[in-house]
Amino acid sequence: MGMTAPAILFLETYKPLAFLGAQFLWFAQPFLNLGFNQADVRDLTLLVEDRAGVEELIARLEGLQTDKA
């Protein structure tokens, strides 16, 4: 099981704030690019900017969890 369940719980809790979190990521992107790949930060920001992206991420995590079971 690992960290899948806590990650799903966090994402479910985070859904109402997804847009604000994405705006923070856009703001912090120049600093985040110092430690992370620029394309990865951009892709994460685009993913969490829309609620449907968060839903898709949760669905993928749940699919991984059922595949391991």
CHARMM-style PDB file with segment names, atoms N, HN, CA, C and O in Angstrom:
ATOM      1  N   MET     1       0.833  -1.187   0.000  1.00  0.00      PROA
ATOM      2  CA  MET     1       0.000   0.000   0.000  1.00  0.00      PROA
ATOM      3  C   MET     1       0.879   1.253   0.000  1.00  0.00      PROA
ATOM      4  O   MET     1       0.637   2.160  -0.796  1.00  0.00      PROA
ATOM      5  N   GLY     2       1.862   1.325   0.844  1.00  0.00      PROA
ATOM      6  HN  GLY     2       2.058   0.588   1.491  1.00  0.00      PROA
ATOM      7  CA  GLY     2       2.811   2.427   0.834  1.00  0.00      PROA
ATOM      8  C   GLY     2       2.167   3.776   1.088  1.00  0.00      PROA
ATOM      9  O   GLY     2       1.386   3.940   2.025  1.00  0.00      PROA
ATOM     10  N   MET     3       2.498   4.720   0.258  1.00  0.00      PROA
ATOM     11  HN  MET     3       3.133   4.586  -0.503  1.00  0.00      PROA
ATOM     12  CA  MET     3       2.040   6.097   0.430  1.00  0.00      PROA
ATOM     13  C   MET     3       0.842   6.446  -0.453  1.00  0.00      PROA
ATOM     14  O   MET     3       0.455   7.612  -0.536  1.00  0.00      PROA
ATOM     15  N   THR     4       0.261   5.458  -1.104  1.00  0.00      PROA
ATOM     16  HN  THR     4       0.575   4.511  -1.037  1.00  0.00      PROA
ATOM     17  CA  THR     4      -0.856   5.737  -2.005  1.00  0.00      PROA
ATOM     18  C   THR     4      -2.067   6.274  -1.254  1.00  0.00      PROA
ATOM     19  O   THR     4      -2.658   7.271  -1.669  1.00  0.00      PROA
ATOM     20  N   ALA     5      -2.442   5.631  -0.161  1.00  0.00      PROA
ATOM     21  HN  ALA     5      -1.962   4.821   0.176  1.00  0.00      PROA
ATOM     22  CA  ALA     5      -3.623   6.075   0.593  1.00  0.00      PROA
ATOM     23  C   ALA     5      -3.444   7.485   1.164  1.00  0.00      PROA
ATOM     24  O   ALA     5      -4.357   8.300   1.036  1.00  0.00      PROA
ATOM     25  N   PRO     6      -2.305   7.806   1.789  1.00  0.00      PROA
ATOM     26  CA  PRO     6      -2.141   9.187   2.254  1.00  0.00      PROA
ATOM     27  C   PRO     6      -2.131  10.207   1.113  1.00  0.00      PROA
ATOM     28  O   PRO     6      -2.616  11.327   1.272  1.00  0.00      PROA
ATOM     29  N   ALA     7      -1.577   9.814  -0.037  1.00  0.00      PROA
ATOM     30  HN  ALA     7      -1.183   8.904  -0.166  1.00  0.00      PROA
ATOM     31  CA  ALA     7      -1.559  10.725  -1.182  1.00  0.00      PROA
ATOM     32  C   ALA     7      -2.981  10.991  -1.678  1.00  0.00      PROA
ATOM     33  O   ALA     7      -3.322  12.128  -2.006  1.00  0.00      PROA
ATOM     34  N   ILE     8      -3.807   9.951  -1.733  1.00  0.00      PROA
ATOM     35  HN  ILE     8      -3.530   9.027  -1.467  1.00  0.00      PROA
ATOM     36  CA  ILE     8      -5.205  10.117  -2.160  1.00  0.00      PROA
ATOM     37  C   ILE     8      -5.947  10.995  -1.157  1.00  0.00      PROA
ATOM     38  O   ILE     8      -6.709  11.878  -1.551  1.00  0.00      PROA
ATOM     39  N   LEU     9      -5.729  10.760   0.134  1.00  0.00      PROA
ATOM     40  HN  LEU     9      -5.110  10.043   0.453  1.00  0.00      PROA
ATOM     41  CA  LEU     9      -6.373  11.569   1.167  1.00  0.00      PROA
ATOM     42  C   LEU     9      -5.977  13.039   1.029  1.00  0.00      PROA
ATOM     43  O   LEU     9      -6.827  13.926   1.110  1.00  0.00      PROA
ATOM     44  N   PHE    10      -4.690  13.292   0.821  1.00  0.00      PROA
ATOM     45  HN  PHE    10      -4.000  12.572   0.756  1.00  0.00      PROA
ATOM     46  CA  PHE    10      -4.223  14.670   0.647  1.00  0.00      PROA
ATOM     47  C   PHE    10      -4.871  15.316  -0.575  1.00  0.00      PROA
ATOM     48  O   PHE    10      -5.326  16.458  -0.506  1.00  0.00      PROA
ATOM     49  N   LEU    11      -4.915  14.598  -1.683  1.00  0.00      PROA
ATOM     50  HN  LEU    11      -4.546  13.670  -1.740  1.00  0.00      PROA
ATOM     51  CA  LEU    11      -5.489  15.163  -2.905  1.00  0.00      PROA
ATOM     52  C   LEU    11      -6.987  15.428  -2.762  1.00  0.00      PROA
ATOM     53  O   LEU    11      -7.493  16.434  -3.261  1.00  0.00      PROA
ATOM     54  N   GLU    12      -7.694  14.528  -2.082  1.00  0.00      PROA
ATOM     55  HN  GLU    12      -7.284  13.711  -1.677  1.00  0.00      PROA
ATOM     56  CA  GLU    12      -9.124  14.743  -1.854  1.00  0.00      PROA
ATOM     57  C   GLU    12      -9.349  15.989  -0.998  1.00  0.00      PROA
ATOM     58  O   GLU    12     -10.284  16.754  -1.235  1.00  0.00      PROA
ATOM     59  N   THR    13      -8.492  16.185  -0.010  1.00  0.00      PROA
ATOM     60  HN  THR    13      -7.732  15.564   0.182  1.00  0.00      PROA
ATOM     61  CA  THR    13      -8.595  17.353   0.856  1.00  0.00      PROA
ATOM     62  C   THR    13      -8.196  18.618   0.103  1.00  0.00      PROA
ATOM     63  O   THR    13      -8.748  19.689   0.354  1.00  0.00      PROA
ATOM     64  N   TYR    14      -7.258  18.504  -0.802  1.00  0.00      PROA
ATOM     65  HN  TYR    14      -6.809  17.634  -1.006  1.00  0.00      PROA
ATOM     66  CA  TYR    14      -6.679  19.624  -1.521  1.00  0.00      PROA
ATOM     67  C   TYR    14      -7.557  20.130  -2.667  1.00  0.00      PROA
ATOM     68  O   TYR    14      -7.377  21.257  -3.127  1.00  0.00      PROA
ATOM     69  N   LYS    15      -8.495  19.320  -3.127  1.00  0.00      PROA
ATOM     70  HN  LYS    15      -8.642  18.404  -2.753  1.00  0.00      PROA
ATOM     71  CA  LYS    15      -9.289  19.672  -4.312  1.00  0.00      PROA
ATOM     72  C   LYS    15      -9.881  21.083  -4.284  1.00  0.00      PROA
ATOM     73  O   LYS    15      -9.777  21.793  -5.284  1.00  0.00      PROA
ATOM     74  N   PRO    16     -10.498  21.518  -3.179  1.00  0.00      PROA
ATOM     75  CA  PRO    16     -11.075  22.871  -3.193  1.00  0.00      PROA
ATOM     76  C   PRO    16     -10.026  23.979  -3.339  1.00  0.00      PROA
ATOM     77  O   PRO    16     -10.350  25.083  -3.776  1.00  0.00      PROA
ATOM     78  N   LEU    17      -8.793  23.694  -2.982  1.00  0.00      PROA
ATOM     79  HN  LEU    17      -8.530  22.796  -2.628  1.00  0.00      PROA
ATOM     80  CA  LEU    17      -7.737  24.696  -3.043  1.00  0.00      PROA
ATOM     81  C   LEU    17      -6.800  24.508  -4.230  1.00  0.00      PROA
ATOM     82  O   LEU    17      -5.753  25.152  -4.297  1.00  0.00      PROA
ATOM     83  N   ALA    18      -7.154  23.652  -5.146  1.00  0.00      PROA
ATOM     84  HN  ALA    18      -8.005  23.129  -5.092  1.00  0.00      PROA
ATOM     85  CA  ALA    18      -6.270  23.302  -6.256  1.00  0.00      PROA
ATOM     86  C   ALA    18      -5.879  24.526  -7.079  1.00  0.00      PROA
ATOM     87  O   ALA    18      -4.711  24.679  -7.437  1.00  0.00      PROA
ATOM     88  N   PHE    19      -6.825  25.385  -7.379  1.00  0.00      PROA
ATOM     89  HN  PHE    19      -7.773  25.260  -7.088  1.00  0.00      PROA
ATOM     90  CA  PHE    19      -6.512  26.547  -8.205  1.00  0.00      PROA
ATOM     91  C   PHE    19      -5.533  27.478  -7.500  1.00  0.00      PROA
ATOM     92  O   PHE    19      -4.593  27.981  -8.116  1.00  0.00      PROA
ATOM     93  N   LEU    20      -5.756  27.709  -6.195  1.00  0.00      PROA
ATOM     94  HN  LEU    20      -6.519  27.300  -5.694  1.00  0.00      PROA
ATOM     95  CA  LEU    20      -4.836  28.569  -5.447  1.00  0.00      PROA
ATOM     96  C   LEU    20      -3.452  27.947  -5.351  1.00  0.00      PROA
ATOM     97  O   LEU    20      -2.444  28.648  -5.441  1.00  0.00      PROA
ATOM     98  N   GLY    21      -3.402  26.640  -5.168  1.00  0.00      PROA
ATOM     99  HN  GLY    21      -4.221  26.070  -5.094  1.00  0.00      PROA
ATOM    100  CA  GLY    21      -2.111  25.958  -5.128  1.00  0.00      PROA
ATOM    101  C   GLY    21      -1.379  26.079  -6.451  1.00  0.00      PROA
ATOM    102  O   GLY    21      -0.161  26.257  -6.472  1.00  0.00      PROA
ATOM    103  N   ALA    22      -2.105  25.984  -7.554  1.00  0.00      PROA
ATOM    104  HN  ALA    22      -3.095  25.839  -7.537  1.00  0.00      PROA
ATOM    105  CA  ALA    22      -1.493  26.129  -8.871  1.00  0.00      PROA
ATOM    106  C   ALA    22      -0.967  27.546  -9.064  1.00  0.00      PROA
ATOM    107  O   ALA    22       0.099  27.740  -9.648  1.00  0.00      PROA
ATOM    108  N   GLN    23      -1.705  28.530  -8.579  1.00  0.00      PROA
ATOM    109  HN  GLN    23      -2.571  28.373  -8.105  1.00  0.00      PROA
ATOM    110  CA  GLN    23      -1.232  29.910  -8.697  1.00  0.00      PROA
ATOM    111  C   GLN    23       0.048  30.119  -7.894  1.00  0.00      PROA
ATOM    112  O   GLN    23       0.947  30.843  -8.323  1.00  0.00      PROA
ATOM    113  N   PHE    24       0.124  29.479  -6.725  1.00  0.00      PROA
ATOM    114  HN  PHE    24      -0.606  28.891  -6.377  1.00  0.00      PROA
ATOM    115  CA  PHE    24       1.355  29.551  -5.936  1.00  0.00      PROA
ATOM    116  C   PHE    24       2.507  28.882  -6.686  1.00  0.00      PROA
ATOM    117  O   PHE    24       3.627  29.392  -6.678  1.00  0.00      PROA
ATOM    118  N   LEU    25       2.240  27.748  -7.331  1.00  0.00      PROA
ATOM    119  HN  LEU    25       1.330  27.335  -7.337  1.00  0.00      PROA
ATOM    120  CA  LEU    25       3.288  27.074  -8.100  1.00  0.00      PROA
ATOM    121  C   LEU    25       3.773  27.944  -9.255  1.00  0.00      PROA
ATOM    122  O   LEU    25       4.970  27.974  -9.542  1.00  0.00      PROA
ATOM    123  N   TRP    26       2.856  28.656  -9.925  1.00  0.00      PROA
ATOM    124  HN  TRP    26       1.884  28.632  -9.691  1.00  0.00      PROA
ATOM    125  CA  TRP    26       3.279  29.570 -10.992  1.00  0.00      PROA
ATOM    126  C   TRP    26       4.185  30.653 -10.422  1.00  0.00      PROA
ATOM    127  O   TRP    26       5.195  31.010 -11.030  1.00  0.00      PROA
ATOM    128  N   PHE    27       3.820  31.178  -9.247  1.00  0.00      PROA
ATOM    129  HN  PHE    27       2.999  30.889  -8.754  1.00  0.00      PROA
ATOM    130  CA  PHE    27       4.607  32.223  -8.603  1.00  0.00      PROA
ATOM    131  C   PHE    27       5.988  31.709  -8.185  1.00  0.00      PROA
ATOM    132  O   PHE    27       6.992  32.402  -8.351  1.00  0.00      PROA
ATOM    133  N   ALA    28       6.026  30.499  -7.646  1.00  0.00      PROA
ATOM    134  HN  ALA    28       5.211  29.937  -7.512  1.00  0.00      PROA
ATOM    135  CA  ALA    28       7.267  29.925  -7.117  1.00  0.00      PROA
ATOM    136  C   ALA    28       8.084  29.191  -8.173  1.00  0.00      PROA
ATOM    137  O   ALA    28       9.162  28.683  -7.866  1.00  0.00      PROA
ATOM    138  N   GLN    29       7.600  29.125  -9.397  1.00  0.00      PROA
ATOM    139  HN  GLN    29       6.724  29.537  -9.646  1.00  0.00      PROA
ATOM    140  CA  GLN    29       8.274  28.333 -10.428  1.00  0.00      PROA
ATOM    141  C   GLN    29       9.740  28.718 -10.634  1.00  0.00      PROA
ATOM    142  O   GLN    29      10.566  27.817 -10.784  1.00  0.00      PROA
ATOM    143  N   PRO    30      10.112  29.992 -10.650  1.00  0.00      PROA
ATOM    144  CA  PRO    30      11.538  30.296 -10.832  1.00  0.00      PROA
ATOM    145  C   PRO    30      12.418  29.693  -9.731  1.00  0.00      PROA
ATOM    146  O   PRO    30      13.546  29.279  -9.997  1.00  0.00      PROA
ATOM    147  N   PHE    31      11.914  29.642  -8.520  1.00  0.00      PROA
ATOM    148  HN  PHE    31      10.997  29.978  -8.304  1.00  0.00      PROA
ATOM    149  CA  PHE    31      12.677  29.071  -7.415  1.00  0.00      PROA
ATOM    150  C   PHE    31      12.664  27.548  -7.455  1.00  0.00      PROA
ATOM    151  O   PHE    31      13.670  26.903  -7.160  1.00  0.00      PROA
ATOM    152  N   LEU    32      11.523  26.983  -7.821  1.00  0.00      PROA
ATOM    153  HN  LEU    32      10.706  27.507  -8.061  1.00  0.00      PROA
ATOM    154  CA  LEU    32      11.413  25.524  -7.909  1.00  0.00      PROA
ATOM    155  C   LEU    32      12.280  24.963  -9.027  1.00  0.00      PROA
ATOM    156  O   LEU    32      12.748  23.827  -8.943  1.00  0.00      PROA
ATOM    157  N   ASN    33      12.492  25.750 -10.068  1.00  0.00      PROA
ATOM    158  HN  ASN    33      12.112  26.672 -10.136  1.00  0.00      PROA
ATOM    159  CA  ASN    33      13.309  25.299 -11.184  1.00  0.00      PROA
ATOM    160  C   ASN    33      14.772  25.125 -10.794  1.00  0.00      PROA
ATOM    161  O   ASN    33      15.526  24.471 -11.513  1.00  0.00      PROA
ATOM    162  N   LEU    34      15.180  25.695  -9.675  1.00  0.00      PROA
ATOM    163  HN  LEU    34      14.567  26.227  -9.090  1.00  0.00      PROA
ATOM    164  CA  LEU    34      16.551  25.503  -9.205  1.00  0.00      PROA
ATOM    165  C   LEU    34      16.791  24.065  -8.765  1.00  0.00      PROA
ATOM    166  O   LEU    34      17.905  23.556  -8.891  1.00  0.00      PROA
ATOM    167  N   GLY    35      15.750  23.403  -8.247  1.00  0.00      PROA
ATOM    168  HN  GLY    35      14.846  23.817  -8.145  1.00  0.00      PROA
ATOM    169  CA  GLY    35      15.903  22.046  -7.748  1.00  0.00      PROA
ATOM    170  C   GLY    35      15.191  20.982  -8.562  1.00  0.00      PROA
ATOM    171  O   GLY    35      15.482  19.794  -8.425  1.00  0.00      PROA
ATOM    172  N   PHE    36      14.255  21.404  -9.412  1.00  0.00      PROA
ATOM    173  HN  PHE    36      14.019  22.369  -9.523  1.00  0.00      PROA
ATOM    174  CA  PHE    36      13.457  20.457 -10.175  1.00  0.00      PROA
ATOM    175  C   PHE    36      13.514  20.820 -11.655  1.00  0.00      PROA
ATOM    176  O   PHE    36      13.840  21.949 -12.022  1.00  0.00      PROA
ATOM    177  N   ASN    37      13.196  19.858 -12.482  1.00  0.00      PROA
ATOM    178  HN  ASN    37      12.931  18.941 -12.184  1.00  0.00      PROA
ATOM    179  CA  ASN    37      13.148  20.055 -13.925  1.00  0.00      PROA
ATOM    180  C   ASN    37      12.020  21.039 -14.266  1.00  0.00      PROA
ATOM    181  O   ASN    37      10.908  20.910 -13.753  1.00  0.00      PROA
ATOM    182  N   GLN    38      12.302  22.004 -15.117  1.00  0.00      PROA
ATOM    183  HN  GLN    38      13.206  22.108 -15.534  1.00  0.00      PROA
ATOM    184  CA  GLN    38      11.333  23.035 -15.472  1.00  0.00      PROA
ATOM    185  C   GLN    38      10.069  22.439 -16.086  1.00  0.00      PROA
ATOM    186  O   GLN    38       8.965  22.884 -15.772  1.00  0.00      PROA
ATOM    187  N   ALA    39      10.210  21.449 -16.946  1.00  0.00      PROA
ATOM    188  HN  ALA    39      11.107  21.087 -17.201  1.00  0.00      PROA
ATOM    189  CA  ALA    39       9.042  20.830 -17.587  1.00  0.00      PROA
ATOM    190  C   ALA    39       8.188  20.091 -16.564  1.00  0.00      PROA
ATOM    191  O   ALA    39       6.961  20.107 -16.661  1.00  0.00      PROA
ATOM    192  N   ASP    40       8.820  19.441 -15.579  1.00  0.00      PROA
ATOM    193  HN  ASP    40       9.817  19.428 -15.500  1.00  0.00      PROA
ATOM    194  CA  ASP    40       8.070  18.729 -14.547  1.00  0.00      PROA
ATOM    195  C   ASP    40       7.253  19.691 -13.690  1.00  0.00      PROA
ATOM    196  O   ASP    40       6.099  19.409 -13.367  1.00  0.00      PROA
ATOM    197  N   VAL    41       7.847  20.825 -13.321  1.00  0.00      PROA
ATOM    198  HN  VAL    41       8.784  21.053 -13.584  1.00  0.00      PROA
ATOM    199  CA  VAL    41       7.128  21.817 -12.512  1.00  0.00      PROA
ATOM    200  C   VAL    41       5.954  22.374 -13.311  1.00  0.00      PROA
ATOM    201  O   VAL    41       4.859  22.534 -12.772  1.00  0.00      PROA
ATOM    202  N   ARG    42       6.174  22.669 -14.588  1.00  0.00      PROA
ATOM    203  HN  ARG    42       7.064  22.539 -15.026  1.00  0.00      PROA
ATOM    204  CA  ARG    42       5.099  23.197 -15.430  1.00  0.00      PROA
ATOM    205  C   ARG    42       3.965  22.181 -15.581  1.00  0.00      PROA
ATOM    206  O   ARG    42       2.790  22.533 -15.484  1.00  0.00      PROA
ATOM    207  N   ASP    43       4.330  20.911 -15.819  1.00  0.00      PROA
ATOM    208  HN  ASP    43       5.285  20.625 -15.898  1.00  0.00      PROA
ATOM    209  CA  ASP    43       3.313  19.877 -15.973  1.00  0.00      PROA
ATOM    210  C   ASP    43       2.500  19.690 -14.695  1.00  0.00      PROA
ATOM    211  O   ASP    43       1.280  19.536 -14.752  1.00  0.00      PROA
ATOM    212  N   LEU    44       3.171  19.703 -13.540  1.00  0.00      PROA
ATOM    213  HN  LEU    44       4.162  19.829 -13.493  1.00  0.00      PROA
ATOM    214  CA  LEU    44       2.455  19.586 -12.269  1.00  0.00      PROA
ATOM    215  C   LEU    44       1.512  20.758 -12.077  1.00  0.00      PROA
ATOM    216  O   LEU    44       0.372  20.576 -11.651  1.00  0.00      PROA
ATOM    217  N   THR    45       1.978  21.959 -12.386  1.00  0.00      PROA
ATOM    218  HN  THR    45       2.905  22.107 -12.732  1.00  0.00      PROA
ATOM    219  CA  THR    45       1.138  23.144 -12.239  1.00  0.00      PROA
ATOM    220  C   THR    45      -0.092  23.065 -13.133  1.00  0.00      PROA
ATOM    221  O   THR    45      -1.202  23.367 -12.695  1.00  0.00      PROA
ATOM    222  N   LEU    46       0.101  22.664 -14.370  1.00  0.00      PROA
ATOM    223  HN  LEU    46       1.002  22.418 -14.726  1.00  0.00      PROA
ATOM    224  CA  LEU    46      -1.036  22.538 -15.282  1.00  0.00      PROA
ATOM    225  C   LEU    46      -2.002  21.444 -14.833  1.00  0.00      PROA
ATOM    226  O   LEU    46      -3.212  21.558 -15.031  1.00  0.00      PROA
ATOM    227  N   LEU    47      -1.469  20.394 -14.234  1.00  0.00      PROA
ATOM    228  HN  LEU    47      -0.486  20.302 -14.073  1.00  0.00      PROA
ATOM    229  CA  LEU    47      -2.305  19.294 -13.763  1.00  0.00      PROA
ATOM    230  C   LEU    47      -3.195  19.732 -12.608  1.00  0.00      PROA
ATOM    231  O   LEU    47      -4.388  19.431 -12.604  1.00  0.00      PROA
ATOM    232  N   VAL    48      -2.634  20.440 -11.627  1.00  0.00      PROA
ATOM    233  HN  VAL    48      -1.665  20.685 -11.631  1.00  0.00      PROA
ATOM    234  CA  VAL    48      -3.422  20.798 -10.444  1.00  0.00      PROA
ATOM    235  C   VAL    48      -4.212  22.084 -10.629  1.00  0.00      PROA
ATOM    236  O   VAL    48      -5.024  22.439  -9.775  1.00  0.00      PROA
ATOM    237  N   GLU    49      -3.983  22.789 -11.738  1.00  0.00      PROA
ATOM    238  HN  GLU    49      -3.323  22.501 -12.432  1.00  0.00      PROA
ATOM    239  CA  GLU    49      -4.708  24.033 -11.972  1.00  0.00      PROA
ATOM    240  C   GLU    49      -6.199  23.782 -12.197  1.00  0.00      PROA
ATOM    241  O   GLU    49      -7.029  24.638 -11.890  1.00  0.00      PROA
ATOM    242  N   ASP    50      -6.528  22.633 -12.721  1.00  0.00      PROA
ATOM    243  HN  ASP    50      -5.854  21.938 -12.970  1.00  0.00      PROA
ATOM    244  CA  ASP    50      -7.920  22.292 -13.022  1.00  0.00      PROA
ATOM    245  C   ASP    50      -8.361  21.148 -12.107  1.00  0.00      PROA
ATOM    246  O   ASP    50      -7.607  20.202 -11.878  1.00  0.00      PROA
ATOM    247  N   ARG    51      -9.562  21.240 -11.597  1.00  0.00      PROA
ATOM    248  HN  ARG    51     -10.175  22.009 -11.783  1.00  0.00      PROA
ATOM    249  CA  ARG    51     -10.074  20.190 -10.710  1.00  0.00      PROA
ATOM    250  C   ARG    51     -10.127  18.837 -11.411  1.00  0.00      PROA
ATOM    251  O   ARG    51      -9.931  17.802 -10.775  1.00  0.00      PROA
ATOM    252  N   ALA    52     -10.386  18.838 -12.698  1.00  0.00      PROA
ATOM    253  HN  ALA    52     -10.545  19.679 -13.215  1.00  0.00      PROA
ATOM    254  CA  ALA    52     -10.428  17.581 -13.455  1.00  0.00      PROA
ATOM    255  C   ALA    52      -9.059  16.914 -13.461  1.00  0.00      PROA
ATOM    256  O   ALA    52      -8.970  15.686 -13.467  1.00  0.00      PROA
ATOM    257  N   GLY    53      -7.991  17.710 -13.460  1.00  0.00      PROA
ATOM    258  HN  GLY    53      -8.064  18.707 -13.455  1.00  0.00      PROA
ATOM    259  CA  GLY    53      -6.647  17.151 -13.403  1.00  0.00      PROA
ATOM    260  C   GLY    53      -6.384  16.462 -12.075  1.00  0.00      PROA
ATOM    261  O   GLY    53      -5.746  15.410 -12.030  1.00  0.00      PROA
ATOM    262  N   VAL    54      -6.876  17.055 -10.992  1.00  0.00      PROA
ATOM    263  HN  VAL    54      -7.394  17.909 -11.028  1.00  0.00      PROA
ATOM    264  CA  VAL    54      -6.721  16.435  -9.672  1.00  0.00      PROA
ATOM    265  C   VAL    54      -7.522  15.140  -9.620  1.00  0.00      PROA
ATOM    266  O   VAL    54      -7.054  14.139  -9.079  1.00  0.00      PROA
ATOM    267  N   GLU    55      -8.729  15.158 -10.181  1.00  0.00      PROA
ATOM    268  HN  GLU    55      -9.109  15.972 -10.620  1.00  0.00      PROA
ATOM    269  CA  GLU    55      -9.549  13.944 -10.233  1.00  0.00      PROA
ATOM    270  C   GLU    55      -8.851  12.838 -11.020  1.00  0.00      PROA
ATOM    271  O   GLU    55      -8.883  11.673 -10.625  1.00  0.00      PROA
ATOM    272  N   GLU    56      -8.225  13.204 -12.128  1.00  0.00      PROA
ATOM    273  HN  GLU    56      -8.199  14.150 -12.449  1.00  0.00      PROA
ATOM    274  CA  GLU    56      -7.502  12.227 -12.946  1.00  0.00      PROA
ATOM    275  C   GLU    56      -6.327  11.634 -12.170  1.00  0.00      PROA
ATOM    276  O   GLU    56      -6.078  10.430 -12.242  1.00  0.00      PROA
ATOM    277  N   LEU    57      -5.615  12.467 -11.439  1.00  0.00      PROA
ATOM    278  HN  LEU    57      -5.817  13.445 -11.381  1.00  0.00      PROA
ATOM    279  CA  LEU    57      -4.495  11.988 -10.634  1.00  0.00      PROA
ATOM    280  C   LEU    57      -4.971  11.022  -9.552  1.00  0.00      PROA
ATOM    281  O   LEU    57      -4.330  10.000  -9.307  1.00  0.00      PROA
ATOM    282  N   ILE    58      -6.082  11.336  -8.909  1.00  0.00      PROA
ATOM    283  HN  ILE    58      -6.603  12.166  -9.108  1.00  0.00      PROA
ATOM    284  CA  ILE    58      -6.652  10.447  -7.887  1.00  0.00      PROA
ATOM    285  C   ILE    58      -7.064   9.126  -8.524  1.00  0.00      PROA
ATOM    286  O   ILE    58      -6.807   8.063  -7.959  1.00  0.00      PROA
ATOM    287  N   ALA    59      -7.701   9.177  -9.693  1.00  0.00      PROA
ATOM    288  HN  ALA    59      -7.910  10.041 -10.152  1.00  0.00      PROA
ATOM    289  CA  ALA    59      -8.121   7.950 -10.378  1.00  0.00      PROA
ATOM    290  C   ALA    59      -6.918   7.077 -10.727  1.00  0.00      PROA
ATOM    291  O   ALA    59      -6.978   5.854 -10.594  1.00  0.00      PROA
ATOM    292  N   ARG    60      -5.835   7.696 -11.170  1.00  0.00      PROA
ATOM    293  HN  ARG    60      -5.786   8.689 -11.278  1.00  0.00      PROA
ATOM    294  CA  ARG    60      -4.623   6.924 -11.492  1.00  0.00      PROA
ATOM    295  C   ARG    60      -4.030   6.282 -10.248  1.00  0.00      PROA
ATOM    296  O   ARG    60      -3.600   5.129 -10.282  1.00  0.00      PROA
ATOM    297  N   LEU    61      -4.007   7.026  -9.153  1.00  0.00      PROA
ATOM    298  HN  LEU    61      -4.355   7.962  -9.125  1.00  0.00      PROA
ATOM    299  CA  LEU    61      -3.477   6.460  -7.908  1.00  0.00      PROA
ATOM    300  C   LEU    61      -4.337   5.299  -7.425  1.00  0.00      PROA
ATOM    301  O   LEU    61      -3.815   4.278  -6.977  1.00  0.00      PROA
ATOM    302  N   GLU    62      -5.659   5.456  -7.518  1.00  0.00      PROA
ATOM    303  HN  GLU    62      -6.084   6.285  -7.881  1.00  0.00      PROA
ATOM    304  CA  GLU    62      -6.555   4.367  -7.115  1.00  0.00      PROA
ATOM    305  C   GLU    62      -6.366   3.157  -8.022  1.00  0.00      PROA
ATOM    306  O   GLU    62      -6.426   2.018  -7.559  1.00  0.00      PROA
ATOM    307  N   GLY    63      -6.137   3.399  -9.309  1.00  0.00      PROA
ATOM    308  HN  GLY    63      -6.088   4.325  -9.684  1.00  0.00      PROA
ATOM    309  CA  GLY    63      -5.874   2.292 -10.231  1.00  0.00      PROA
ATOM    310  C   GLY    63      -4.589   1.567  -9.888  1.00  0.00      PROA
ATOM    311  O   GLY    63      -4.541   0.339  -9.959  1.00  0.00      PROA
ATOM    312  N   LEU    64      -3.553   2.291  -9.518  1.00  0.00      PROA
ATOM    313  HN  LEU    64      -3.592   3.288  -9.460  1.00  0.00      PROA
ATOM    314  CA  LEU    64      -2.303   1.660  -9.094  1.00  0.00      PROA
ATOM    315  C   LEU    64      -2.497   0.853  -7.834  1.00  0.00      PROA
ATOM    316  O   LEU    64      -1.917  -0.221  -7.676  1.00  0.00      PROA
ATOM    317  N   GLN    65      -3.328   1.380  -6.924  1.00  0.00      PROA
ATOM    318  HN  GLN    65      -3.800   2.252  -7.053  1.00  0.00      PROA
ATOM    319  CA  GLN    65      -3.568   0.689  -5.656  1.00  0.00      PROA
ATOM    320  C   GLN    65      -4.311  -0.616  -5.893  1.00  0.00      PROA
ATOM    321  O   GLN    65      -4.004  -1.617  -5.245  1.00  0.00      PROA
ATOM    322  N   THR    66      -5.288  -0.635  -6.809  1.00  0.00      PROA
ATOM    323  HN  THR    66      -5.537   0.178  -7.335  1.00  0.00      PROA
ATOM    324  CA  THR    66      -6.034  -1.867  -7.060  1.00  0.00      PROA
ATOM    325  C   THR    66      -5.203  -2.866  -7.850  1.00  0.00      PROA
ATOM    326  O   THR    66      -5.384  -4.074  -7.702  1.00  0.00      PROA
ATOM    327  N   ASP    67      -4.285  -2.373  -8.695  1.00  0.00      PROA
ATOM    328  HN  ASP    67      -4.138  -1.391  -8.816  1.00  0.00      PROA
ATOM    329  CA  ASP    67      -3.409  -3.287  -9.445  1.00  0.00      PROA
ATOM    330  C   ASP    67      -2.460  -4.038  -8.524  1.00  0.00      PROA
ATOM    331  O   ASP    67      -2.139  -5.200  -8.775  1.00  0.00      PROA
ATOM    332  N   LYS    68      -2.013  -3.389  -7.472  1.00  0.00      PROA
ATOM    333  HN  LYS    68      -2.274  -2.445  -7.268  1.00  0.00      PROA
ATOM    334  CA  LYS    68      -1.085  -4.033  -6.537  1.00  0.00      PROA
ATOM    335  C   LYS    68      -1.782  -5.015  -5.621  1.00  0.00      PROA
ATOM    336  O   LYS    68      -1.150  -5.938  -5.107  1.00  0.00      PROA
ATOM    337  N   ALA    69      -3.075  -4.830  -5.407  1.00  0.00      PROA
ATOM    338  HN  ALA    69      -3.588  -4.080  -5.824  1.00  0.00      PROA
ATOM    339  CA  ALA    69      -3.814  -5.692  -4.470  1.00  0.00      PROA
ATOM    340  C   ALA    69      -4.099  -7.056  -5.055  1.00  0.00      PROA
ATOM    341  OT1 ALA    69      -4.711  -7.895  -4.395  1.00  0.00      PROA
TER     342      ALA     69
END
